[in-house]
Amino acid sequence: MLGMLALAWLLTALAAVSVQAQSRNAFPGRRIGGGTRGECAARQIIHLVPESSVYTPGATRLIAWLEGPTSDPRPLQLTLRQQDAAVFSRTMETGGGPRLVLFSVPATVAFPLVWESSYQCADAPAADEFGFLGVEAPPAKSLLLKESVSGEAMLSPQLEALQANCGSSIPLQPLAAAFGLEDLISSQWPEMIPVVCR
């Protein structure tokens, strides 16, 4: 009996160590940026990647993101990093309304990469007289891999299919459901969103 209890304790301890190792090995980024106080910093930027924030773009090298609603649109800074060094950076104008943006990672940039997206809020006025609200927001941050990991094999074809809608609009709810984003879509988002391809 004592041997069985010791074995059960050992298996439980090993399972706990395995869970801790998995959590330590998980990518520490978040696919959602913004959402803080202040008009500019509150605007959401959502990478269309798995909840783990780890994604393989595939042969098309296609990535995508949602830009949330705002009354004060600011440029978006897209940065691709390797070992903390920026290997690609681009500033993009954003619209005031929500939209889906598709972007092909340049072929000159090799995977793996850390993809960061954030709005340039530094020149935005503070939302209060003391300057506490508003200027910086956490970026959306995802890991882009060369080879696929489990659980995300279907996302690349979904993004490729969205390319057929460049320049038109698509329903937001099916897209949000496909990427598990329903809880992030508030009443400020429209039913249809434009698809912009860069």
N, C-alpha and C positions, 0 to 999 in steps of 0.2 A: 504493500500500500504506500509506504513511504517513497519507494522508487517511482511509482506512478505520479505522485504529487511533485516530485523533483523534476520528472520529465515534463509534466504540464507546465511547471514554472519556467523551465528552460525554453520550451517552445513559445511561451508568451513573451519572454524576454527577447528571444530572437526576432519575433514578429515586430516588437516595438523598435528594435534596432533597425530592422529593414525599413519600417515606415519613416524613422528619423533620417536614414540615409537617403531615401527617396525625396524627402522634403528638402534636404540639403542640396541635392543634385538638381532640383527644379530650377527653372529660369526665374530670377527674381523680378522680372518686369511685369507690367500691367498693360493689357491691351486697350485700356481706357485712360485717356488723359483729360486734363481740365477738370471741370466740375467743382472748382473751389469758389470762394467769394470774389466778388468783383466782376464787372460785366465781361471783360476780355477773358479772364482766367476761368470763368464759369462755363464757357463754351466747350462742349464735349468734342473730343477727337477719338474715334473708335477704330482701331485696327480690326479688319475682318480676318481674324486668325482664331485658332482654337482658344479655349479658356486658359490653357496653359501658357499662352503667348509664345508658343513655339510653332513654326510653320515652315514648310518647304515649298517655295514658289514653283518648282518644276521647270520644264524646258522653256516655257513662255516667260519665266522670271517675273510673273505678274503678282503685284500686291495691290491691296485696296483698303480704303478707309471711308468712314462716314464722318462728315463734318456736321455738327449740331447747329441748332438755330441760335441766332444772335442778332442784336440790333446794332452792334458795333464790330463789323468784320475786320479782322486783322490778318496779315500774311501768315502763312503756315511755313514753318521751318522743318524740312525733312532731312534727316541726317542718317547716314549709314556708317557704322564704325566697325573696325577690326582691332581688337586688343586696345580699346580706349582711344584709338586714333581715328579721326574722321577720314574716310576714304571717298566719300561723296556727300555733297550738301547742296540743297536747292531750296530757294525761297519761292513760294507759290502764292499768288493772290487767291483769296477765297471769296465766295459769294456771301451775302447776308443770310441766305436761307440754307436749310439742310441740303446736303447732296452726297452722292456716292462718287468717289474718285478712284479710277483705276490707273495704275502706273507700272511700267515695266522697268525693273532694275537694270541699269546699263550693263551690257555684256563685259565691259572692262573691269567690273567689280566682282571679286570672287567671294563665294560663300565659305564659311559661315559669317554672318553679319549681325550686328545689333542695330535694329531699325528704331529710330526715335522720331516722334512727331510732336510738335508743340506750336502754339500760336505765339507770335512775337508781340508780347504784351508790355515790354519794357517801356515803350513810349506812350502807353495808354495812361490816361489820368487816373489817379487813385480815386476810389469810390467814396472816400471819407476825408475829412480835413486833416487827419493825422497821417494818412498814407498807409494805414494798416491793411486795407482791403484792396486786394487786387493785383498786383503787378504780375507775379509769376505763378504759373500753374504747373503741376506735375505733368511730364510728357507721357504720351503713350509709348510703351517700349516693348518690342518683340524681338525674338531671336529667329533669324532666317537661316535655315540649314540647306545643305546641298542634297542630302538624302532624307527620304521621308521617315517620319516616326509614326508609330501606331496612333490611330484615332483621328488623323487629319488628311488621309489619302483622298477623301472626296472633296475637299475644299478647293483645290487647284482647278478641277474641272468646272466647279460652280462659278469661280471667278472668270474663267475663260468664256463660259456661256454668257456672262454679263456683258462681255465686249460687244455682243450683237446689239446692245441697247445704247451704245455710245451716242450722245446727242439727243436722246429721248428721255422719257421718265418711266420709272417702274414703281409698282406698289411697294410700300415700305414694310408692311407687316410680314409677308412671306420671307423677305430678306432677313428681318430681325429674328424670325423663328428659326430659319436655317442656321443662323450663327449664335443662337441662344442669347439674344439681346433684348427680348421682349420687355424685361423689367427696366431697361434704360430708356425706352421710348416713351416720352411724356406726351401730354396733349399739345405741347408746343410744336411737335413734329407734324408735318403734313402727311396725308395718306399716300401721296405720290412724291417721289424724289427724283431729281435729274441725275443722269449718269454722265460724268465727265471723264474723258480718257486723255491721259497725258503721255 
